[in-house]
Amino acid sequence: MRLKMVEYQIESRGVRDQRVLESHERGATTFICSGGSARPGRIMMNLYPLESGQTISQPYIVAYMTQNSLQLQGKERYWKIGTGSGYQAAILQNWWTPFITIEIVPELSRQAQQVLKKAAIPTFSFMIGNGYYGWPENAPF
């Protein structure tokens, strides 16, 4: 189901970056539904399985933003503000490992850490806090 979802919902809509497609094919989409609100391969809308009313964007939107908006080369330093479920981190692991992610909701950060570890996604450094003011001592990102 996951491979069909990548083909029909992501690749057929113009996402061609192999790193993005491979991240989805390897299973990044399976762990975002840990709350049981959707089945992998059938994800077409935003999901709401996270604590504190947080949402997860559909895989196509994440793939599109990763490919087109970020225009990543793999040489950038990366600091992800808003860990959420860890979904975007799982996609970006094809570019950087390890990298740092910060989440303001402690329980979300803890859940993302567990999910990424269980999915055998490479190690990330997790911070709990507000990313609004940046992290000057480790900049630039």
C-alpha positions in Angstrom: 0.0 0.0 0.0 2.8 2.4 0.9 4.5 2.0 -2.6 1.2 2.6 -4.3 0.6 5.7 -2.2 4.0 7.0 -3.2 3.3 6.3 -6.9 -0.2 7.6 -7.0 -0.2 10.5 -4.5 3.3 11.8 -4.6 5.2 10.8 -7.8 2.3 11.2 -10.1 1.8 14.7 -8.8 5.3 15.8 -9.8 7.6 14.9 -7.0 10.7 13.5 -8.7 13.5 13.8 -6.2 14.6 10.3 -5.6 15.6 11.0 -2.0 12.1 12.2 -1.2 10.5 9.2 -2.9 12.8 6.7 -1.3 12.2 8.2 2.1 8.5 7.6 1.7 9.0 4.2 0.2 11.1 3.1 3.1 8.3 3.7 5.5 8.2 7.3 6.7 4.5 7.3 6.2 3.8 4.2 8.3 4.7 5.7 11.6 2.8 9.0 11.3 -0.5 7.2 11.9 0.5 5.7 15.2 -2.7 7.2 16.7 -4.7 4.8 14.5 -6.6 7.6 12.6 -5.7 6.5 9.1 -4.2 3.6 7.2 -0.9 4.0 5.3 -1.4 4.3 1.6 -4.7 6.0 2.0 -3.5 9.3 3.3 -4.9 12.2 1.3 -5.8 14.8 4.0 -4.3 16.3 7.1 -4.3 13.9 10.0 -4.9 14.8 13.6 -3.3 12.0 15.7 -0.9 14.3 17.7 -1.1 15.7 21.2 -2.1 19.3 21.9 -4.1 19.7 18.7 -1.1 19.5 16.4 -1.6 18.2 12.9 0.4 16.3 10.3 0.3 17.4 6.7 -0.4 14.8 4.0 2.6 13.1 2.6 2.3 14.9 -0.8 2.6 18.3 0.9 5.6 17.3 2.8 7.2 15.8 -0.3 6.4 18.8 -2.4 7.8 21.3 0.2 11.0 19.2 0.6 11.6 19.0 -3.1 10.5 22.4 -4.3 10.6 24.9 -1.4 13.7 23.8 0.4 15.7 22.9 -2.8 18.1 20.9 -0.7 21.6 20.1 -1.8 22.7 18.1 1.3 25.5 20.5 2.4 23.3 22.7 4.6 23.2 22.6 8.3 19.7 21.6 9.4 17.7 22.5 12.5 14.1 21.4 12.4 11.8 23.7 14.4 8.7 21.8 15.4 9.4 18.1 15.6 5.7 17.1 15.8 5.4 13.4 14.9 8.9 13.3 13.5 7.6 12.7 10.0 9.5 15.5 8.3 12.6 14.4 10.2 12.2 10.9 8.7 12.0 12.4 5.2 15.0 14.6 5.7 17.2 11.9 7.0 18.3 11.2 3.4 20.1 14.6 3.5 21.5 14.9 7.0 22.3 12.5 9.8 22.4 13.5 12.5 20.6 16.8 12.8 18.8 18.7 15.5 15.1 19.1 16.0 13.2 21.1 18.6 9.6 20.8 19.8 7.8 23.0 22.2 5.4 20.3 23.4 7.4 17.9 25.5 5.1 14.9 25.0 5.3 15.2 21.2 9.1 15.3 21.4 9.2 12.1 23.5 6.7 10.3 21.2 8.7 11.3 18.1 11.9 10.0 19.7 10.3 6.7 20.4 8.7 6.4 16.9 11.9 7.3 15.0 13.9 4.9 17.1 11.4 2.1 16.5 11.4 2.8 12.8 15.2 2.6 12.8 15.5 6.2 11.5 19.0 7.5 12.1 19.9 9.4 15.2 18.7 12.9 15.7 19.4 15.3 18.5 16.1 16.3 20.2 15.5 19.5 22.1 12.5 20.5 24.0 11.8 24.2 23.9 10.7 27.2 21.8 12.5 27.6 18.5 11.2 31.1 17.9 14.4 32.8 19.1 16.7 30.4 17.2 19.9 28.8 18.6 22.6 31.4 18.2 25.4 29.4 19.8 25.1 26.7 17.1 24.1 28.9 14.1 24.1 29.2 11.2 21.5 26.8 10.0 
